[in-house]
Amino acid sequence: MTDKRTPLHEEHVALGANMTGFGGWQMPLRYTSDLAEHRAVREAAGLFDLSHMGDIGVQGPDAAAFLDHALVGAISQVKHLRARYSMICADDGCVLDDLIVYRTGDSEYFVVANAANTDLVLAELERRADGFDVGVKPVPTALLAVQGPRAEEILRATDGFEEDPEASGGVTLENLKYYACAPMRFRDEAVVVGRTGYTGEDGFEIWVSPERAVELWRALLSAGEPFGLVPAGLSARDSLRLEAGMPLYGHELDTTTTPFEAGMGRVVRLDKENADGAPLPFVGRDALAARKGAQPARVLVGLRGEGRRPARAGYDVVRRGVDGTAGVKVGSVTSGVPSPTLGYPVAMAYVTPEVSAEGTELAVDVRGRTEPFVVVPLPFYRRTK
């Protein structure tokens, strides 16, 4: 399969990015070093190209009821210009994708899906729309993210970027809440700005037409340079999200995992009701209702390394014997890195429930050598507000 290219592909190449295939797209893995880009986001700001993500518009009189039926969350309760993290599950309750849903009008939403799952999510939404007065279609757009403690200053300094209080009902960058969005402007074009992200830092995501993406990218880089903004690639994005304890589809989430096993049961709203007050029969409800409260076969936990060698996805987690030797396998690592912020290895792993308690001493088989890890709460890193 030929990897698709975002509207910013030539910009990445010109900046010397190391490109890689990801989710069917050619994307920048890094521009300089993983460590420098990671630290820039924690200490100043990073600029990401997220145009590979899938944007799907949902419009029509039944849009809210349709999304309540298609997704596990109570999407009809999302207020105008607010956003909600949700999931689309199969009939067996396992996760097809995790999503963010933005409400942009009384009967208008857009759904942001993972790049590799966009076609699947679009097909599922189209199939589930049967019987609802709603339209579902992909929205061609580019998505840029400015993430980091200086993100707001950078947007204010960006040439041509303007708040639009008249269109947004008085919402500005300063009072834009977390998990909210607002219409703003870049030069002569309307853009949508969301205070959302995937790094654990304050920051903004900006939807702009593909035709204006290069112009906005360059304006942000130019404005952000004095503040310490650098372009950041997929590698930094992965280590940032892992420190923040955020799941990644294909690692912590997949079609064999329910939201409950992943510690994300809060997104499942079994209390959704139809107009008669009866439980709303959304896709996956019966299976998820049966799983809620049941002892899962595995639990997602955080692991802090006691040594220096990091765990990686797929490595075995083993229980340590009373004499300190490794025992039987009790789980598998889903993601792992040496944490640039914390200075020690961190990982997420699925383990059996009996070894999932905080403080449990385990080990990870790192290429034939067991390394000590201890179970800790997620997230590993939480920014100071």
C-alpha positions in Angstrom: 0.0 0.0 0.0 1.3 3.4 -0.9 1.5 5.7 2.2 -0.6 8.8 1.9 1.0 12.2 2.5 -0.4 15.1 4.5 -0.5 18.7 3.1 2.6 19.3 5.2 4.8 16.5 3.7 7.2 18.8 1.8 7.5 21.0 4.9 8.7 18.0 7.0 11.1 16.9 4.3 12.5 20.4 4.0 13.1 20.5 7.8 15.1 17.2 7.5 12.6 15.0 9.3 13.1 11.3 9.5 9.9 10.1 7.8 8.2 6.8 8.5 5.0 4.9 7.6 2.3 5.2 10.3 -1.3 4.2 9.9 -1.1 4.3 6.1 0.6 7.7 6.1 4.1 9.0 5.7 4.7 11.0 8.9 7.7 12.7 10.6 9.2 10.4 13.2 11.6 13.1 14.5 13.3 16.3 13.2 16.3 16.4 15.5 16.3 14.1 18.5 13.5 12.4 20.4 14.8 13.9 23.7 15.0 17.5 22.5 11.5 17.4 21.0 10.0 15.8 24.1 11.6 18.3 26.5 10.6 21.2 24.3 6.9 20.2 24.7 7.3 19.9 28.5 9.2 23.1 28.9 8.0 25.4 26.0 6.0 24.0 23.1 6.0 21.6 20.2 4.3 21.8 16.8 2.7 18.5 15.5 1.2 17.6 12.2 -1.9 15.5 13.0 -3.4 15.7 9.5 -3.4 11.9 9.2 -6.2 11.7 11.8 -9.6 10.9 10.5 -12.2 13.7 10.7 -15.8 12.5 10.1 -18.7 14.9 10.1 -22.1 13.9 11.5 -25.0 16.2 10.7 -28.8 15.9 10.8 -31.9 16.1 13.1 -31.0 12.7 14.7 -27.3 13.3 15.0 -27.2 13.3 18.8 -29.5 10.2 19.1 -27.4 8.4 16.4 -24.1 9.0 18.2 -25.7 7.8 21.5 -26.6 4.6 19.6 -23.3 4.2 17.8 -20.8 5.0 20.6 -20.6 4.0 24.2 -20.7 7.6 25.6 -23.7 9.9 26.3 -22.9 12.1 23.3 -26.3 13.9 23.4 -25.3 15.4 26.7 -22.2 17.1 25.2 -22.9 20.9 25.1 -22.3 23.2 22.2 -18.6 23.7 21.4 -17.5 21.1 23.9 -15.8 17.8 23.3 -15.8 14.3 24.8 -13.5 11.3 24.7 -15.4 8.2 23.7 -15.1 4.8 22.0 -16.8 2.8 19.3 -17.2 -0.8 20.3 -18.3 -4.0 18.5 -21.3 -6.0 19.5 -19.0 -8.0 21.9 -18.0 -4.9 23.7 -14.4 -4.8 22.5 -12.9 -1.5 21.2 -12.9 -0.7 17.5 -11.4 2.7 18.1 -11.1 5.5 20.6 -12.4 8.9 19.5 -12.9 12.5 20.4 -16.3 13.9 19.5 -16.8 17.7 19.1 -20.2 19.3 19.1 -20.1 22.2 16.7 -23.9 22.9 16.3 -27.3 21.8 17.6 -27.3 18.9 15.1 -23.6 19.0 14.0 -20.7 17.0 15.3 -17.3 15.9 14.1 -15.6 12.7 15.2 -11.8 12.4 15.2 -10.7 8.8 14.7 -7.2 7.3 14.7 -5.5 7.3 11.3 -5.3 3.6 10.8 -8.9 3.1 11.9 -10.6 5.9 9.9 -12.0 3.8 7.1 -13.3 1.2 9.7 -14.9 3.9 11.8 -16.5 5.6 8.8 -17.9 2.3 7.6 -19.3 1.4 11.0 -20.9 4.8 11.5 -22.5 4.6 8.0 -23.8 1.1 8.8 -25.1 2.2 12.2 -26.8 5.3 10.7 -29.5 3.1 9.2 -32.9 4.3 10.5 -31.6 7.7 11.7 -32.1 11.0 9.9 -28.4 11.8 9.8 -25.5 12.3 7.3 -22.1 10.8 7.9 -19.2 11.8 5.7 -15.4 12.4 5.9 -14.3 16.0 6.2 -11.1 16.9 4.3 -9.1 19.0 6.6 -5.6 19.5 8.1 -5.0 19.3 11.8 -2.0 21.1 13.6 -1.3 20.9 17.3 0.6 23.3 19.4 1.3 21.6 22.7 3.2 23.0 25.8 3.1 25.6 28.5 3.7 28.4 26.1 1.1 27.3 23.5 -1.3 30.2 24.2 1.4 32.8 23.9 2.5 31.4 20.6 -1.0 31.4 19.1 -1.5 35.0 20.2 1.8 35.9 18.5 1.1 34.1 15.3 0.7 36.4 12.3 -2.8 36.4 11.0 -4.3 34.3 13.8 -7.3 36.0 15.4 -9.9 35.1 18.0 -13.4 35.6 16.8 -15.6 36.3 19.9 -18.6 37.2 17.7 -18.6 33.7 16.1 -17.6 31.9 19.3 -20.1 33.6 21.6 -17.3 35.4 23.5 -14.9 32.4 23.8 -11.3 33.5 23.5 -8.0 31.6 23.9 -7.8 32.7 27.5 -11.3 31.4 28.5 -11.4 28.4 26.2 -11.9 25.5 28.5 -10.2 22.1 28.4 -12.1 19.8 26.1 -13.8 22.7 24.4 -13.5 24.2 20.9 -14.3 27.5 19.3 -14.4 29.1 15.8 -11.5 31.5 15.2 -9.7 32.9 12.2 -6.4 32.6 10.4 -6.1 35.5 8.0 -9.2 35.4 5.8 -10.3 31.8 6.8 -12.4 30.4 9.6 -10.6 27.7 11.6 -11.7 25.6 14.6 -9.5 25.6 17.7 -9.8 22.9 20.3 -8.1 22.9 23.8 -7.3 19.3 23.5 -4.2 17.2 22.9 -2.4 14.0 23.5 0.7 15.1 25.4 -0.4 15.8 29.0 0.3 19.5 28.5 -1.9 22.5 27.9 -2.3 23.1 24.2 -4.4 23.6 21.2 -5.4 21.7 18.1 -6.3 23.7 15.0 -8.4 22.5 12.1 -7.7 24.4 8.9 -8.4 23.7 5.2 -5.7 21.6 3.5 -5.0 24.5 1.2 -3.9 26.8 4.1 -2.1 24.2 6.2 1.4 25.1 5.0 0.7 28.8 5.5 -0.4 28.2 9.1 2.4 25.8 9.8 5.0 28.3 8.8 3.3 31.2 10.7 3.2 29.1 13.9 6.9 28.0 13.5 8.0 31.6 13.0 5.9 33.0 15.9 6.9 30.2 18.2 10.7 30.2 17.7 11.3 33.0 20.3 9.2 31.0 22.8 11.2 27.7 22.2 8.7 26.0 19.9 10.1 23.2 17.8 8.5 20.8 15.3 7.9 17.5 17.0 7.4 14.0 15.5 5.7 10.8 16.3 8.4 9.5 18.6 8.1 12.5 21.0 4.3 12.2 20.8 4.5 8.6 21.9 6.8 9.2 24.9 4.7 12.3 25.9 1.4 10.4 25.8 2.9 7.4 27.7 4.2 9.7 30.5 0.6 11.1 30.7 -0.9 7.6 30.9 -2.9 7.9 27.7 -3.8 4.7 25.8 -2.8 4.2 22.2 -4.9 2.1 19.9 -3.0 -1.0 18.8 -1.1 -1.1 22.1 -3.4 -0.6 25.1 -6.7 -0.8 23.1 -7.7 -3.3 20.4 -10.5 -5.6 19.2 -9.8 -8.0 22.1 -10.1 -5.4 24.8 -13.1 -3.9 26.5 -13.0 -0.4 28.0 -13.2 -1.9 31.5 -10.0 -3.9 31.1 -8.2 -0.8 29.9 -9.3 1.1 33.0 -11.6 3.3 30.8 -14.9 2.0 32.1 -15.9 5.6 32.9 -16.5 6.3 29.2 -19.2 3.6 29.0 -22.6 5.1 29.9 -24.9 2.2 30.6 -27.3 4.7 32.2 -28.2 6.1 28.8 -32.0 6.1 28.4 -34.4 6.5 25.5 -37.4 8.8 25.5 -39.5 6.3 27.5 -36.9 6.1 30.2 -35.8 2.5 29.2 -32.1 1.6 28.8 -30.8 2.8 25.5 -29.7 -0.2 23.4 -26.5 1.2 22.0 -24.1 -1.1 20.0 -22.2 -3.3 22.5 -24.4 -2.5 25.5 -25.4 -6.0 26.4 -21.9 -7.3 26.3 -20.6 -4.3 28.3 -23.3 -4.6 30.9 -22.4 -8.2 31.4 -18.7 -7.3 31.8 -19.2 -4.3 34.2 -18.4 -5.4 37.7 -17.0 -8.7 36.7 -13.5 -9.7 37.5 -11.5 -9.1 34.4 -8.9 -11.6 33.2 -6.3 -8.9 33.0 -5.8 -5.3 34.2 -3.9 -2.4 32.7 -1.3 -1.1 35.1 1.6 1.4 35.2 5.1 0.1 35.8 8.0 2.1 37.0 11.4 0.7 36.3 13.9 0.3 39.2 16.8 -0.2 36.8 17.9 1.6 33.7 16.8 -0.7 30.9 13.4 0.1 29.5 10.6 -2.3 28.8 9.2 -2.4 25.3 5.8 -3.5 23.8 5.4 -7.2 23.7 7.9 -8.0 26.5 6.8 -10.5 29.1 6.0 -9.3 32.6 6.9 -11.9 35.2 6.3 -12.3 39.0 9.4 -12.1 41.1 10.1 -15.1 43.4 10.7 -14.7 47.1 14.4 -15.1 46.5 14.3 -12.3 43.9 14.4 -14.6 40.9 11.9 -14.3 38.1 8.9 -16.6 38.2 6.0 -17.2 35.9 4.7 -14.9 33.2 1.8 -12.7 34.6 1.4 -10.3 31.7 2.7 -8.4 28.7 4.0 -4.9 28.2 1.9 -2.7 25.8 4.1 0.4 25.7 7.4 1.3 27.3 10.1 4.1 27.2 12.8 5.6 29.3 11.0 8.6 30.6 12.8 11.8 29.6 10.9 13.8 32.2 11.1 11.4 35.1 14.5 9.9 34.5 13.5 6.2 34.8 11.8 3.7 32.6 8.0 3.7 32.5 5.7 1.2 30.9 2.1 0.2 30.7 1.2 -3.5 30.8 -1.7 -5.9 31.0 -1.2 -8.2 34.1 -3.3 -10.7 35.9 -5.5 -9.1 38.7 -3.7 -10.7 41.6 -0.5 -8.8 40.8 -2.1 -5.5 39.8 -2.1 -3.7 43.2 0.0 -0.6 43.6 3.5 -1.4 45.0 3.6 -5.0 43.7 7.2 -5.9 42.7 7.4 -7.5 39.3 10.0 -7.9 36.6 10.1 -7.5 32.8 12.0 -9.9 30.6 14.2 -7.5 28.6 15.8 -9.7 25.9 16.5 -12.6 28.3 17.4 -10.5 31.3 14.9 -9.7 34.0 14.6 -6.0 35.0 12.8 -5.0 38.2 9.6 -2.9 37.9 7.0 -1.9 40.4 3.3 -1.3 39.9 2.4 2.4 40.2 -0.7 4.5 39.5 -1.3 6.1 36.2 -0.5 8.7 35.0 3.2 8.8 35.5 3.3 12.5 34.9 0.8 15.2 35.6 1.5 18.8 34.7 1.4 21.6 37.2 -1.6 23.9 36.5 
